[in-house]
Amino acid sequence: MHGLTGSGDGTDGSAAVRSGGRRAGLAAGGTAIAGLAAFGLFCAGCSTGGTGTRDEGPAAGQPAVRVTSSHTVPSGTTKPSPKINAVKLVKGDPKVSRQLRDGLKPCTGDEYPVDTSYGSLTDGPTADVVVNVMTCGDSVGVGTYVYREGRDGSYKNVFSAEIPAVYGTIDRGDLVVTTQVYGSKDAVAYPSGEDVITYHWAAGRFTETDRVHNDFNRAVGAGEGAVPGPEKTQN
């Protein structure tokens, strides 16, 4: 089972945080990804613990990032990248866990639970690609990957995160990875908090440059009272 990994390979060549509603359990149509229905099994080997499609469960600390340096030379202005088949890219990536690859199926019709972002992250010749894989039923992120295009046109995995409720985005040239933190009795839509980690690409690898932990107010949404209106003034 993969945790968080980041690497770069400039010779061979190989996305602002997603809205809280989306990351905390925005519903998506269709059934859950076959093979990830028992997400607890999928994450049994993760050091963070917890599950994405469970009703409740514990969470632990953020796993460390494993990086491999490379000799990547900045190539100047990044050119637009052609649209890629993100599903095909993930399914053909040996760095993606076999269970996730085998379980990645359409939610409905030919619609897969995959978000794709393009932007400059690694100073490559074309835009890098951030792929987020989610569950169908409640859009819980189960995998975030960054792909860099090489000189031969192929895409290489330079970052992987396969932990419960993970989502990656591109923010002004940095990679921002957000993971939801669940208590022992938290519903999937109401995590106790979140970790927001920023990574910057330098010297051929991603390095953590900032980490923020947010604790959520558990009282919000618990009441049923009406919102008070403006006070009336007496003449």
N, C-alpha and C positions, 0 to 999 in steps of 0.2 A: 504494500500500500504506500502510495506516495504521500509526502507531506508537502512542504514548500521547497521547490528547487529552482535555481536560476543558473543559467550558463550562457556562454556566448561562443561563437565560432566564426571568426571573420574570414577564415580561409575557405572552409567548405561551404559556408553560406547556409545556412539552413534557410478596457481599455482603459477630479471631481467624482465623487462617490455616487453610485447609483442611488436613486431616491429611496428613502427609508422604507416606503411602502412596498416598493418593488423587491428590496432585499429582505424585508421582514416577512414576506409571504404573499406577494401579489398573485392572485389566482390566474392560472392559465388554463385554456380549454383542453379537454381530452383527458386521457388516463395517464397515470404516472409512468415513468420510463420503465419498461419491462427490464427486469434484471436489477433495478434499483428500488423496487417496491419494498424490499427489506433493506432500507438504507442503513439500518443499524449494522447489518453484516458488512456492508460496503465500507463503513467507517470503523469497523472493529479494530483495525490495525492503526488508526490515526491516533497520534499522540494527544489531539485535542479532545477526543471522545465525543459523545453525543451523536444525534442523527438529524437528518433534514426533514424526513417525512413523519417522524414520530410525533406523538402528542406531548411528550415530556421527556426529559433526560438530562444528565449532567454534562458539564463542560469543564475543560481544563485549560492549560496554558497554550500559548501559540508555539508551534514547533519552530525550530531554527531553520534558517535558509542555508541551503548548500549551494555554493557557487563554484564555478570553474572558470578561471581567467583565460583570456585569449588575446591575441595580438590584433585588435581591430583598429583600423585607421579611419577616423571620421571622414566621410565622403562629401561633406558640404550639404547643400540644400536637398532635402528629401523630396523625391518626386512622388506624384500620386500613385497609389497602388491599384492595380486592377482588382475587381471583386473576385474573391476566391470561394471555393466550395469548403466552408468551414467544417461541415459534417465529414466530408471525405478526408480532410486534413487531420481531424481528431481520430477518426477510425483507423487511419493509416499510421498513426504516431506510436511507436513502441514505448515512448516515455509515458503515455497515458495508460492507466491501469486496464488490464484486460476486461475486468468486470464492467467498467464504465464504457469501454468501447463496445462490448457485446450488448450492453443494455441501452445504448443510445438508439432509440427508435422514434418514429414520428408520434406526436401526440394525437394528431388527427390529419387524415389525408397524407400530404407530403410535408407537413409542417413539423420541424424538429424543435425541441426546446433549447435552442442555441442563439445567443446574442453575439454579434461580431462588431468590433470597432477597429478603425484604421487611424493611425497617427504615427508621429515621430517619437520613438522611444530610444532607439539604439544607434542613431546617427547613420543608419544604413542608406543605401542608394534609393530605396523606395519605402513607402509607409510600412510600419510594422502592423501586425494583426493581433488583437486581443480577442480571444474566444472564451465565452462563458457558457458552460453547460449546466442546465437546470433540470429539476423534476417537472413533469407535466402538470400534476395536480395543483401544486401551490408555488411553483417557481422558486424553489429553494436551490440556491447554487450548490453544485457538487464538484465543480472543477473550473479552474481558471488557467489559461495557457497563453503565452506570448510566443508568436512566431516571427522570425526574421528572415527576409529573403536573401539568399546568397547570390553569388555571381553567376551561378548556373541556373538561376530562376527557381530553384527549389526552396522550400521553407523549412527552417530548422527551429525546433523547440528550444527557447532560451530561458523559459520560466514556466514552472508548473506548481499549482496549488490544488491539492485534492483533499479538502477538509470540509466539514459541515458548514453550510450556509455561507459560502465564499462568493465574492464578486469582485472583479477587477475592472478598473477604468483607466483612461489616460487623462492626466491633468497637467497641462502646460509642460509636456515633455517628460513627466514622471509617471510611473506606474503606481496606482493607488489600489491597494487590496483591502477590502472590508470583510470581516467575518463577524457573524452574530454570536453572541455569548449567551448560552442558555443555562438557567438554574435547573435544579432537579425536578421542579414542577412547572416549568415554563411551557406554554403552548407554542407551536412553531411560529404563530403569527405575533407572539409577544415575548421576544427575547429580553433577558435582563440587561443586556448592554451590547456593545460592539467594540471591536478593535479595528482601528484604521491605520494601516501601515503604508508608508511611502517608500518607494524604491527608486533609485537613480542609477542610470547606466553610465558606467565609467570604467575605463581600462578593460573593456571587453566583458563586463559582467554587471549584474544588478546588485546594488548594495543598499541596505536599509538606511534611510536618512532621517526618518521621523516615525514615531509611533504614538497614537492617541487612543485612550480608552474612554468610552462614554458609558455611564450607567444611566439606564432609563427609569423614569418615574413610574412606579407600578400603579399609582393611584389614577393616572390619566386613563380615561375610558371606562373606569369602574362605576361611575355614578350615572344616574338616569335623569338628573335634574335638568330643567330647562335653563338655557343661557339667559341671565338676567338682562332686561332691557334698560334703556337709559332712564335715569330718575326724572320724574316730572317736577317741574318748578311751579311754585304757586305764585300767582300775581298778587 
